[in-house]
Amino acid sequence: MLAVCHGILGVIAELFGLYILLVAGTKILPESFRFTRYKAWMRLALVLWWLDLILGLATYFRWYVLPLYPPK
């Protein structure tokens, strides 16, 4: 379940980052899908990436570190 949450959050963060890139760097999207205040959106993207990193580290710890130390 931990790996599934990590994967889903990673996909969401990636798609959100691509959306920000499309809004900031191109004129592909219509005006109704654009925003002008980038700071809050970039901070939200950063929070998503940090949460995904934490879930990735937790997945690594659960899969590779805990099996080395089985309960006695």
N, C-alpha and C positions, 0 to 999 in steps of 0.2 A: 504494500500500500504506500509505503514511503517513496519507493521509486516511481510509482504511478503519479503521485502528487508532484514529485520533482519534474517528471516529464511534462505533465500538463502545465505547470507553472512556467517551465522553460519555453514551451510553445507560445503561451500567452505573452510572455515577456519579449520573445523574438518578434512576434507579429506586431506588438505594440511599438517596439523599436522601429520596425520597418514603416509603420504608419507615421510615426514622428518624422522619419527621414523623408517620406513622400511629401508630407506637409511642409517641412522646412526647406527641402532642397529642390523641389520641382513645382511645376504648375499643372500637374496631371489631375489632381483632385479638384472638384468644383469648390467654389467659395463656401458653400454651406457645410462642407466637411472639414474645413480648415480652422485653425485657431491661431491666435497671435501671441498669446502669453505662453512662451515656451518653457519658462523656468519651472512652473508647477508640474507640467507634463513630463519634463525631463527628470524631475525629482521622483515622480511616481514610477517612471521607468527604472530609475536607480534602485528604488525600494524593491521593485519586483525582481531585479537581477540579484540583489543581496539576499532576498528570501530564497530564491532558487539556488544560490550558492550554498546557503546554510542547509537546505534540504539535500543538496548533492553531497555535502560533507557528512551529513547524518546518514545518508544511504551508504556511503563508503565505510563509515565507522561500523554500521550495523552488519554489512556484508563481509567485511574483510578483517576488522579488528576484533569484534566480539567472538567470532568462531575460534579465534586463537586462544581465548581464555574461557573455556567451558566452565559452567558452575560445578562446584565440587560437592 
